[in-house]
């Protein structure tokens, strides 16, 4: 998909015109706006005008005062362009702390380079970039530019706020003919929209924001769209790269995608169709047939991104993928869908936001060309199956943490349907580890350890599995904080099912694992999974606590200790239960065998901000227990 890449650039700085002789003396910034701010938007106007359904103009003027180095990135200008977006009349000025003019620049001073993302085979977008060459703070930069956009599938949105950025004055104006039917989505807007009419009958929609303090980053917060102001506008009648369309809701948008972008692109060569029928001929279960076809696609194709014109939205034909052996997410989903069709299995092309850090969903009450990825839905009776077609290693029916548990748009012959992808519960995202070890009189650790990764943890070792054995042995050191780790044997196996499991087995040694200090021997019994992260303390927290994904870690280690030693420090036990998670730790000694049993569960969800202090206490307690040293002394 191309929208996010394209949209990010065009929306970085957006707005219209300010007074010619504005005074940007830093002393005029209201003091409350300096709190948590690295930069302040002094004035910002963004004006869009759509005279018809085929194009719109955009004018932006924005002045930003950079207070310190942390706000320097807020002053950079990125303007993306391609055959459907051209840049006009870029100019700018730079002022010192007193508001005195110290420099000017224009489009010739901007760097121009390809917006290549490092993985796209075809990408027609370029970017013009300017960063003020100023290192003395504070300073102010003022931008003024226009663009002409030969499409109306989407418009610049208004997102005036950001972390570390205060807003003194900002406005967003959309001007359109009364005949152009627009749809508006407002989120967290501080002031109500106003409307007016120009002398020539154009309707003017205006939003304003003023004196908004900078948002400070708070650990484990909901995504910014949950609390920052935003306005998005779409046109019911739109145009994009030669294609016209109409949509008013998700159903009609999904219908347009199916009819205009997908229909007729699912024809596969007869030879391939015959082969698919042959390899599935003896399979009666439709789901097993689909699994066989998915594995065929994994073996035959590879992922390559395509982001050119309508190609950012429309897949290659199934024939192209069959012949070339590659495609992007759109093309591989379309190809898999076409192969399933040859054996009578229906499947749906689904638009989704792919992201691991946040489970971002389609905006259920506002249809627009959203998303950045495509996955496949196979609606078996009483068993909806989701498929990630860009992966050559995922088992059939496993989508992992890139597209799980979120609302997506399924494009069907009957129209668009909003659906929810599979959620992996914390208990499914399980890392289970066992180990049996011996510690010698010299402190040498030796033994075997077995770890299984399930649910969204399944691919935690994929980066190692693809390597040579020598590289695996070298890189496994990055996974375990064990001093002097000497890997004797290492092996990985994968159980590929809809509930897949990766198993890691390792034989290891570590000299000086137990250290002797004047007859007292110390070591960390939790040798493999110590949790050291503790969120920063945030006073007067303003936002709820958000945990994106839950998981469970289970560990059980047994140590055979050398004869002639006794315990010199109490073993610990912990049992903590909170709404957001639980932690249990037990250490026990029987004869010369020390056993550690540990279970940490973190629950996904949103929790009241008042729980944040309890969350910090929880993480501190876990970290302390995980790093607890046991001490033994030698008997006389």
C-alpha positions as CSV (number, residue, x, y, z in Angstrom):
1,X,0.0,0.0,0.0
2,X,1.2,3.5,-0.7
3,X,-1.0,5.9,1.3
4,X,0.9,6.1,4.5
5,X,4.3,6.7,2.9
6,X,2.8,9.4,0.6
7,X,0.6,10.9,3.3
8,X,3.3,11.2,5.9
9,X,5.4,13.5,3.8
10,X,2.7,15.8,2.6
11,X,1.2,16.3,6.1
12,X,4.5,17.0,7.9
13,X,4.0,20.8,7.6
14,X,0.6,22.0,6.5
15,X,-1.2,25.4,6.6
16,X,-2.0,28.9,5.0
17,X,-0.9,32.5,5.5
18,X,0.0,34.7,8.4
19,X,0.5,38.4,8.8
20,X,3.3,39.7,6.6
21,X,5.3,41.3,9.5
22,X,4.7,38.7,12.3
23,X,6.8,39.3,15.4
24,X,8.5,36.0,16.4
25,X,10.3,37.3,19.4
26,X,10.6,34.3,21.7
27,X,9.6,36.4,24.7
28,X,6.1,36.7,23.3
29,X,5.4,33.0,23.7
30,X,2.9,32.4,26.6
31,X,4.9,30.8,29.4
32,X,2.5,27.8,29.8
33,X,3.4,26.7,26.2
34,X,7.0,26.3,27.2
35,X,6.3,23.4,29.5
36,X,7.5,20.0,28.1
37,X,8.1,21.7,24.7
38,X,11.1,21.5,22.4
39,X,9.3,23.7,19.9
40,X,6.2,25.9,19.6
41,X,4.0,26.4,16.6
42,X,3.6,30.2,16.6
43,X,1.1,30.3,13.8
44,X,-0.1,27.8,11.3
45,X,-2.6,27.9,8.5
46,X,-3.6,25.1,6.2
47,X,-6.0,25.8,3.3
48,X,-7.3,23.2,0.9
49,X,-9.6,24.1,-2.1
50,X,-11.4,21.5,-4.1
51,X,-13.2,22.9,-7.1
52,X,-14.2,19.5,-8.4
53,X,-13.8,15.8,-7.8
54,X,-10.6,15.6,-9.8
55,X,-8.0,17.8,-8.0
56,X,-7.4,20.1,-5.2
57,X,-4.9,22.8,-4.3
58,X,-3.2,23.2,-1.0
59,X,-1.5,26.2,0.6
60,X,0.5,26.0,3.7
61,X,2.2,28.6,5.9
62,X,3.7,27.7,9.2
63,X,6.1,29.3,11.7
64,X,7.8,27.2,14.4
65,X,10.1,28.4,17.1
66,X,12.7,25.8,18.1
67,X,13.5,26.2,21.8
68,X,16.3,23.6,22.1
69,X,17.9,20.6,20.4
70,X,15.1,18.3,21.3
71,X,12.7,20.3,19.0
72,X,15.1,20.6,16.0
73,X,13.3,17.9,14.0
74,X,10.0,19.8,14.2
75,X,11.5,22.5,12.0
76,X,12.5,20.2,9.1
77,X,10.3,20.3,6.0
78,X,9.5,17.2,3.9
79,X,7.6,17.5,0.7
80,X,6.8,14.3,-1.1
81,X,5.7,14.5,-4.8
82,X,5.0,12.3,-7.8
83,X,3.0,12.5,-11.0
84,X,-0.2,13.3,-8.9
85,X,1.3,15.9,-6.7
86,X,3.4,18.9,-7.7
87,X,5.2,21.4,-5.5
88,X,4.9,25.1,-6.1
89,X,6.3,28.4,-4.7
90,X,8.3,27.1,-1.7
91,X,9.9,29.9,0.3
92,X,10.9,30.4,3.9
93,X,12.6,32.7,6.4
94,X,14.6,32.2,9.6
95,X,14.6,34.5,12.6
96,X,16.7,34.7,15.7
97,X,15.5,34.6,19.3
98,X,14.6,38.3,19.1
99,X,12.5,37.8,16.0
100,X,15.1,39.4,13.7
101,X,15.4,38.1,10.1
102,X,18.7,36.2,9.7
103,X,18.1,34.1,6.6
104,X,15.9,33.2,3.6
105,X,15.6,30.1,1.5
106,X,13.5,28.7,-1.4
107,X,12.9,25.5,-3.3
108,X,16.4,25.6,-4.8
109,X,17.9,25.2,-1.3
110,X,16.1,21.9,-0.7
111,X,17.6,18.5,-1.2
112,X,15.8,16.3,-3.7
113,X,16.0,12.6,-3.6
114,X,14.1,9.4,-4.2
115,X,11.8,8.3,-1.4
116,X,13.1,4.7,-1.8
117,X,12.2,2.7,1.3
118,X,14.9,0.1,0.9
119,X,12.5,-2.8,-0.1
120,X,10.3,-1.5,-2.9
121,X,11.2,-2.7,-6.4
122,X,9.1,0.1,-8.0
123,X,8.6,3.5,-6.3
124,X,7.8,6.7,-8.1
125,X,7.7,9.1,-5.1
126,X,10.4,11.7,-4.5
127,X,10.9,14.0,-1.6
128,X,12.3,17.5,-1.2
129,X,13.8,18.2,2.2
130,X,15.0,21.2,4.1
131,X,16.5,21.4,7.6
132,X,17.4,24.9,8.9
133,X,21.2,25.2,9.1
134,X,21.0,26.7,12.6
135,X,22.6,25.5,15.8
136,X,22.0,28.4,18.1
137,X,18.7,28.1,20.1
138,X,16.1,29.4,20.2
139,X,15.3,30.3,16.5
140,X,12.2,30.5,14.4
141,X,11.6,29.1,10.9
142,X,8.7,30.1,8.7
143,X,7.6,28.0,5.7
144,X,5.3,29.0,2.9
145,X,4.5,26.6,0.0
146,X,1.8,25.3,-2.3
147,X,1.0,22.0,-3.9
148,X,-1.3,20.9,-6.6
149,X,-2.8,17.5,-6.2
150,X,-4.4,15.7,-9.2
151,X,-6.4,13.3,-7.1
152,X,-9.2,13.4,-4.5
153,X,-9.0,9.9,-3.0
154,X,-7.7,11.5,0.1
155,X,-6.8,15.0,1.4
156,X,-4.2,16.4,3.7
157,X,-5.5,15.9,7.2
158,X,-5.1,18.3,10.1
159,X,-3.0,17.0,13.0
160,X,-1.8,20.2,14.7
161,X,-0.2,18.6,17.8
162,X,2.7,16.4,18.6
163,X,4.8,15.2,21.5
164,X,7.1,18.0,22.7
165,X,5.3,20.6,20.4
166,X,3.1,23.4,21.8
167,X,0.6,25.2,19.6
168,X,0.0,28.9,19.9
169,X,-2.3,29.2,16.9
170,X,-3.3,26.7,14.2
171,X,-6.1,26.6,11.7
172,X,-7.4,24.3,9.0
173,X,-9.7,25.5,6.2
174,X,-11.4,23.3,3.5
175,X,-13.1,25.1,0.7
176,X,-15.4,23.2,-1.7
177,X,-18.2,23.6,-4.2
178,X,-21.6,22.8,-2.7
179,X,-22.0,20.0,-5.2
180,X,-18.9,18.2,-3.8
181,X,-20.2,15.8,-1.1
182,X,-17.6,15.5,1.6
183,X,-17.4,13.4,4.7
184,X,-15.7,14.7,7.9
185,X,-14.2,12.9,10.8
186,X,-13.3,15.0,13.9
187,X,-11.3,13.5,16.8
188,X,-10.5,15.2,20.0
189,X,-11.2,18.7,18.6
190,X,-10.7,21.6,21.0
191,X,-13.0,24.0,19.2
192,X,-16.1,23.5,17.1
193,X,-15.9,23.8,13.3
194,X,-17.4,26.9,11.7
195,X,-18.9,27.2,8.3
196,X,-19.4,30.1,5.9
197,X,-20.0,30.8,2.2
198,X,-17.8,32.9,-0.2
199,X,-19.2,35.4,-2.6
200,X,-19.0,32.9,-5.4
201,X,-20.9,30.3,-3.4
202,X,-18.1,28.1,-2.2
203,X,-18.6,26.5,1.2
204,X,-15.8,27.2,3.8
205,X,-15.2,24.8,6.7
206,X,-12.8,26.0,9.3
207,X,-11.2,24.6,12.4
208,X,-9.0,26.4,14.9
209,X,-6.8,25.5,17.8
210,X,-4.9,27.8,20.1
211,X,-2.8,27.7,23.2
212,X,-2.4,23.9,23.4
213,X,0.4,22.8,25.7
214,X,2.9,20.2,24.4
215,X,2.0,16.6,24.9
216,X,4.6,14.9,27.0
217,X,5.4,11.3,26.3
218,X,4.1,8.9,29.0
219,X,5.3,5.3,28.9
220,X,2.7,2.7,27.9
221,X,0.2,5.2,26.7
222,X,-2.6,4.6,24.1
223,X,-1.8,5.6,20.5
224,X,-1.8,9.3,19.8
225,X,-5.0,9.2,17.7
226,X,-6.9,8.4,20.9
227,X,-6.1,11.8,22.5
228,X,-4.6,14.2,20.0
229,X,-6.7,16.5,17.8
230,X,-7.3,15.4,14.2
231,X,-9.6,16.2,11.3
232,X,-9.9,14.0,8.2
233,X,-12.0,14.7,5.1
234,X,-13.0,12.5,2.2
235,X,-15.0,13.2,-1.0
236,X,-17.8,10.8,-1.8
237,X,-17.0,11.3,-5.5
238,X,-13.3,10.9,-6.1
239,X,-10.6,10.5,-8.7
240,X,-7.2,8.8,-8.6
241,X,-4.8,8.0,-11.5
242,X,-7.5,7.7,-14.1
243,X,-10.0,5.9,-11.9
244,X,-13.3,7.5,-10.7
245,X,-15.3,6.2,-7.8
246,X,-18.1,6.9,-5.3
247,X,-18.2,5.7,-1.7
248,X,-20.1,6.9,1.4
249,X,-19.4,4.0,3.8
250,X,-17.2,1.0,4.2
251,X,-19.6,-1.2,2.2
252,X,-19.5,1.0,-0.9
253,X,-15.7,1.6,-0.6
254,X,-15.1,-2.2,-0.4
255,X,-17.4,-2.7,-3.4
256,X,-15.4,-0.1,-5.4
257,X,-12.1,-1.8,-4.5
258,X,-13.5,-5.2,-5.5
259,X,-15.1,-4.0,-8.8
260,X,-12.4,-1.5,-10.0
261,X,-9.2,-2.8,-8.6
262,X,-9.6,-6.5,-8.3
263,X,-12.1,-7.8,-10.8
264,X,-10.5,-9.5,-13.8
265,X,-7.1,-9.8,-12.1
266,X,-7.6,-13.3,-10.7
267,X,-7.0,-15.3,-13.9
268,X,-4.2,-17.8,-13.6
269,X,-2.5,-19.7,-16.5
270,X,-4.3,-23.0,-17.3
271,X,-1.2,-25.0,-16.6
272,X,-1.0,-23.6,-13.0
273,X,-4.7,-24.1,-12.5
274,X,-4.4,-27.7,-13.6
275,X,-1.4,-28.2,-11.2
276,X,-3.3,-26.8,-8.3
277,X,-6.2,-29.2,-9.0
278,X,-3.8,-32.1,-9.2
279,X,-1.9,-31.4,-5.9
280,X,-5.3,-31.1,-4.1
281,X,-7.2,-33.8,-5.8
282,X,-6.9,-36.3,-2.9
283,X,-7.7,-33.8,-0.2
284,X,-11.4,-33.6,0.8
285,X,-11.2,-31.1,3.6
286,X,-11.4,-27.5,2.1
287,X,-9.2,-26.1,4.8
288,X,-6.4,-28.7,4.1
289,X,-6.8,-27.8,0.4
290,X,-6.2,-24.2,1.3
291,X,-3.2,-25.1,3.4
292,X,-1.7,-27.0,0.5
293,X,-2.2,-24.1,-1.9
294,X,-0.7,-21.6,0.6
295,X,2.4,-23.7,0.9
296,X,2.6,-23.8,-2.9
297,X,2.5,-20.0,-2.9
298,X,5.2,-19.8,-0.2
299,X,7.5,-22.0,-2.3
300,X,6.9,-20.3,-5.6
301,X,6.9,-16.6,-4.8
302,X,8.7,-13.9,-2.8
303,X,7.7,-10.5,-1.5
304,X,8.6,-7.3,-3.4
305,X,7.0,-4.0,-2.8
306,X,5.3,-2.1,-5.6
307,X,4.4,1.6,-5.1
308,X,3.7,3.3,-8.4
309,X,0.5,5.3,-9.2
310,X,-2.6,3.1,-8.9
311,X,-0.1,0.3,-8.3
312,X,0.0,1.5,-4.7
313,X,-3.6,0.2,-4.4
314,X,-4.1,-2.2,-7.3
315,X,-2.4,-5.6,-7.3
316,X,-0.5,-7.2,-10.1
317,X,-2.5,-9.7,-12.0
318,X,-2.4,-13.3,-10.9
319,X,-0.8,-14.2,-14.2
320,X,2.0,-11.6,-13.6
321,X,2.8,-13.1,-10.2
322,X,2.7,-16.6,-11.6
323,X,5.1,-15.8,-14.3
324,X,7.4,-13.5,-12.4
325,X,7.5,-15.3,-9.1
326,X,7.2,-12.2,-7.0
327,X,4.7,-9.6,-5.8
328,X,3.8,-7.2,-3.0
329,X,1.2,-7.8,-0.3
330,X,-1.6,-6.9,-2.7
331,X,-0.3,-9.1,-5.5
332,X,0.4,-12.2,-3.3
333,X,-3.0,-12.0,-1.7
334,X,-4.7,-11.7,-5.0
335,X,-2.6,-14.6,-6.4
336,X,-3.4,-16.8,-3.5
337,X,-7.1,-15.9,-3.7
338,X,-7.1,-16.7,-7.4
339,X,-5.5,-20.2,-6.8
340,X,-8.1,-20.9,-4.1
341,X,-10.8,-20.0,-6.6
342,X,-9.6,-22.7,-9.0
343,X,-10.7,-25.4,-6.5
344,X,-13.9,-23.6,-5.5
345,X,-12.7,-21.9,-2.2
346,X,-13.8,-18.3,-1.7
347,X,-11.4,-15.9,-0.1
348,X,-11.5,-12.2,0.6
349,X,-8.9,-9.5,0.0
350,X,-8.5,-7.5,3.3
351,X,-7.1,-4.0,3.9
352,X,-5.4,-3.7,7.3
353,X,-3.0,-1.5,9.3
354,X,0.1,-3.7,9.8
355,X,2.0,-2.6,12.9
356,X,3.5,-4.5,15.9
357,X,3.8,-1.6,18.4
358,X,0.1,-0.6,18.3
359,X,-2.9,-2.6,17.1
360,X,-4.4,0.0,14.9
361,X,-7.9,-0.6,13.5
362,X,-9.9,0.9,10.6
363,X,-12.0,3.8,11.8
364,X,-15.3,2.1,12.1
365,X,-17.5,5.2,11.7
366,X,-15.5,6.8,8.9
367,X,-14.7,5.2,5.6
368,X,-11.5,6.2,3.8
369,X,-8.6,4.7,1.9
370,X,-6.8,3.6,5.1
371,X,-4.4,0.8,5.8
372,X,-0.8,0.0,4.7
373,X,-1.0,-3.8,4.2
374,X,-3.2,-6.6,2.7
375,X,-3.9,-10.0,4.2
376,X,-6.3,-12.8,3.1
377,X,-9.4,-14.0,4.9
378,X,-10.7,-17.5,4.1
379,X,-14.3,-17.7,5.5
380,X,-14.6,-21.4,6.1
381,X,-17.9,-22.4,7.7
382,X,-17.7,-21.7,11.5
383,X,-13.9,-21.2,11.1
384,X,-12.7,-17.9,9.7
385,X,-9.0,-18.2,8.8
386,X,-6.6,-15.3,8.4
387,X,-3.5,-15.7,6.1
388,X,-0.3,-13.7,5.8
389,X,0.7,-14.1,2.2
390,X,4.0,-12.2,2.3
391,X,5.6,-14.7,4.6
392,X,7.5,-17.7,3.3
393,X,7.8,-19.3,6.8
394,X,4.5,-18.6,8.6
395,X,2.2,-21.7,9.0
396,X,-1.2,-21.5,7.3
397,X,-3.6,-19.6,9.5
398,X,-1.0,-17.9,11.6
399,X,-0.8,-14.1,11.2
400,X,1.4,-13.2,14.2
401,X,1.7,-9.8,15.9
402,X,1.8,-7.7,12.7
403,X,-2.0,-7.8,11.9
404,X,-3.6,-9.6,14.9
405,X,-6.6,-8.3,17.0
406,X,-7.7,-5.3,14.9
407,X,-10.5,-4.2,12.6
408,X,-9.9,-4.7,8.8
409,X,-11.8,-4.1,5.6
410,X,-12.7,-7.2,3.7
411,X,-13.5,-6.5,0.0
412,X,-16.2,-9.0,-1.2
413,X,-18.4,-9.2,-4.3
414,X,-21.2,-7.8,-2.2
415,X,-19.2,-4.9,-0.8
416,X,-16.9,-4.1,2.1
417,X,-17.2,-5.7,5.5
418,X,-15.5,-4.6,8.6
419,X,-14.1,-7.7,10.4
420,X,-11.8,-8.4,13.4
421,X,-8.7,-10.4,13.0
422,X,-7.7,-13.2,15.4
423,X,-6.6,-12.2,18.9
424,X,-3.9,-14.1,20.7
425,X,-4.6,-14.3,24.4
426,X,-1.7,-13.8,26.9
427,X,-1.7,-17.5,27.7
428,X,-1.2,-18.4,24.0
429,X,1.8,-16.1,23.7
430,X,3.9,-18.4,25.8
431,X,7.6,-18.7,26.3
432,X,8.2,-21.9,28.3
433,X,11.8,-22.7,29.4
434,X,13.2,-25.6,31.4
435,X,16.8,-26.3,32.3
436,X,18.8,-28.9,34.3
437,X,22.3,-27.8,35.3
438,X,25.2,-28.8,37.4
439,X,27.6,-26.4,39.2
440,X,31.1,-27.7,39.9
441,X,33.4,-26.8,42.8
442,X,35.1,-24.3,40.5
443,X,31.9,-22.5,39.6
444,X,31.6,-24.1,36.1
445,X,28.0,-24.4,34.9
446,X,27.0,-27.2,32.6
447,X,23.7,-28.5,31.4
448,X,20.8,-28.5,29.0
449,X,18.1,-26.0,28.4
450,X,14.9,-26.2,26.3
451,X,12.7,-23.3,25.3
452,X,9.4,-23.3,23.4
453,X,7.9,-20.2,21.8
454,X,4.2,-20.2,21.0
455,X,1.6,-17.7,19.8
456,X,3.0,-14.4,18.8
457,X,6.3,-15.5,20.3
458,X,6.6,-18.2,17.7
459,X,8.9,-16.2,15.3
460,X,11.2,-15.0,18.1
461,X,14.0,-17.1,16.7
462,X,13.3,-16.7,13.0
463,X,16.3,-14.4,12.6
464,X,18.6,-17.2,13.9
465,X,16.9,-20.1,12.1
466,X,17.7,-18.7,8.7
467,X,21.5,-18.5,9.6
468,X,24.2,-21.1,9.3
469,X,24.9,-23.1,12.4
470,X,28.1,-21.2,13.1
471,X,26.2,-17.9,13.0
472,X,23.5,-19.3,15.2
473,X,26.0,-20.2,17.9
474,X,27.5,-16.8,17.6
475,X,24.3,-14.8,17.7
476,X,22.5,-16.8,20.4
477,X,24.8,-14.9,22.9
478,X,22.7,-11.8,22.2
479,X,19.6,-13.6,23.5
480,X,21.1,-14.7,26.8
481,X,22.9,-12.6,29.4
482,X,25.1,-15.4,30.6
483,X,28.7,-14.5,31.2
484,X,31.2,-16.8,29.5
485,X,28.5,-18.7,27.7
486,X,29.9,-21.6,25.7
487,X,27.3,-23.3,23.5
488,X,28.0,-27.0,23.1
489,X,25.0,-27.8,21.0
490,X,22.1,-25.7,19.5
491,X,19.1,-26.8,17.6
492,X,15.8,-25.3,16.4
493,X,12.6,-27.1,15.3
494,X,9.3,-25.7,14.2
495,X,5.8,-27.2,14.5
496,X,3.9,-25.5,11.8
497,X,0.2,-25.4,12.6
498,X,-2.4,-22.7,13.4
499,X,-1.0,-22.9,17.0
500,X,2.6,-23.1,16.0
501,X,5.6,-23.7,18.3
502,X,9.3,-23.1,17.9
503,X,11.5,-25.2,20.0
504,X,15.1,-24.3,20.9
505,X,17.4,-26.9,22.6
506,X,20.8,-26.0,23.8
507,X,23.6,-27.7,25.7
508,X,25.9,-25.1,27.4
509,X,28.7,-24.4,29.7
510,X,29.8,-21.2,31.5
511,X,33.0,-20.9,33.5
512,X,32.8,-18.8,36.6
513,X,29.0,-18.9,36.5
514,X,29.2,-19.2,40.3
515,X,31.7,-16.8,41.8
516,X,33.7,-17.4,45.0
517,X,34.3,-14.5,47.4
518,X,36.2,-15.6,50.5
519,X,34.3,-18.9,50.8
520,X,30.9,-17.5,49.8
521,X,29.6,-18.6,46.4
522,X,27.2,-16.4,44.5
523,X,25.1,-17.0,41.4
524,X,21.9,-15.9,39.7
525,X,19.5,-18.9,39.5
526,X,17.3,-17.1,36.9
527,X,20.0,-17.3,34.3
528,X,17.9,-16.9,31.1
529,X,14.9,-14.6,31.5
530,X,15.6,-11.7,33.8
531,X,13.2,-8.8,33.4
532,X,15.0,-5.5,33.9
533,X,12.7,-2.9,32.3
534,X,11.0,-0.5,34.7
535,X,8.8,2.3,33.3
536,X,9.9,5.8,34.1
537,X,8.1,7.5,37.0
538,X,5.6,10.1,35.6
539,X,4.1,12.5,38.0
540,X,0.5,13.7,37.4
541,X,0.1,11.2,34.6
542,X,-2.8,12.3,32.3
543,X,-3.4,9.2,30.2
544,X,-4.5,5.7,30.8
545,X,-2.1,2.8,30.8
546,X,-2.1,0.8,27.6
547,X,-0.5,-2.7,27.2
548,X,-0.5,-3.6,23.5
549,X,0.0,-7.3,23.8
550,X,-0.1,-9.8,26.7
551,X,2.2,-12.8,27.2
552,X,3.3,-15.4,29.6
553,X,6.9,-16.4,30.5
554,X,7.4,-19.7,32.4
555,X,10.7,-20.9,33.7
556,X,11.8,-23.9,35.7
557,X,15.5,-24.5,36.4
558,X,17.1,-27.2,38.6
559,X,20.7,-26.9,39.8
560,X,22.8,-29.7,41.3
561,X,25.2,-28.0,43.6
562,X,28.6,-29.3,44.7
563,X,28.7,-31.3,47.9
564,X,29.8,-29.6,51.1
565,X,28.0,-26.3,50.8
566,X,25.2,-24.8,52.8
567,X,22.7,-22.0,52.1
568,X,23.9,-18.7,53.5
569,X,21.1,-16.4,52.4
570,X,17.3,-17.0,52.5
571,X,15.7,-18.1,49.3
572,X,12.8,-15.9,48.2
573,X,9.2,-16.4,47.1
574,X,7.0,-13.9,45.4
575,X,3.3,-13.8,44.5
576,X,2.0,-10.6,43.0
577,X,-1.5,-10.2,41.4
578,X,-2.6,-7.1,39.7
579,X,-5.2,-6.3,37.1
580,X,-2.5,-5.9,34.5
581,X,-0.4,-8.9,35.4
582,X,0.7,-11.6,37.8
583,X,4.2,-12.8,38.9
584,X,5.0,-15.9,40.9
585,X,8.5,-17.0,41.9
586,X,9.5,-19.8,44.2
587,X,13.0,-21.1,45.1
588,X,13.5,-24.3,47.0
589,X,16.4,-26.4,48.2
590,X,16.2,-30.2,48.6
591,X,19.5,-31.7,49.6
592,X,21.9,-30.3,47.1
593,X,19.3,-29.5,44.4
594,X,18.1,-25.9,44.0
595,X,14.9,-25.4,42.0
596,X,13.6,-22.1,40.6
597,X,10.0,-21.9,39.3
598,X,8.9,-18.6,37.8
599,X,5.8,-17.4,36.0
600,X,5.2,-13.8,34.6
601,X,2.0,-12.9,32.9
602,X,1.3,-9.5,31.4
603,X,-2.3,-8.7,30.3
604,X,-3.1,-6.6,27.3
605,X,-5.7,-3.9,27.5
606,X,-6.3,-0.4,28.8
607,X,-6.1,0.4,32.5
608,X,-6.9,3.4,34.6
609,X,-4.1,5.9,34.8
610,X,-4.2,5.5,38.6
611,X,-2.8,2.0,38.1
612,X,0.5,3.4,36.8
613,X,2.2,3.7,40.1
614,X,1.2,0.1,40.9
615,X,2.6,-0.9,37.5
616,X,5.9,0.7,38.3
617,X,6.0,-1.1,41.6
618,X,5.1,-4.4,39.8
619,X,8.0,-4.0,37.4
620,X,10.4,-3.1,40.1
621,X,9.4,-6.1,42.2
622,X,9.8,-8.4,39.2
623,X,13.2,-6.9,38.3
624,X,14.4,-7.3,41.9
625,X,13.2,-10.9,42.2
626,X,14.5,-11.9,38.7
627,X,18.0,-10.6,39.7
628,X,18.1,-12.2,43.1
629,X,21.4,-13.8,43.9
630,X,21.6,-17.0,46.0
631,X,24.6,-17.4,48.3
632,X,26.2,-20.6,49.6
633,X,29.1,-21.1,52.0
634,X,31.4,-24.1,52.2
635,X,31.0,-26.3,55.3
636,X,33.9,-26.5,57.6
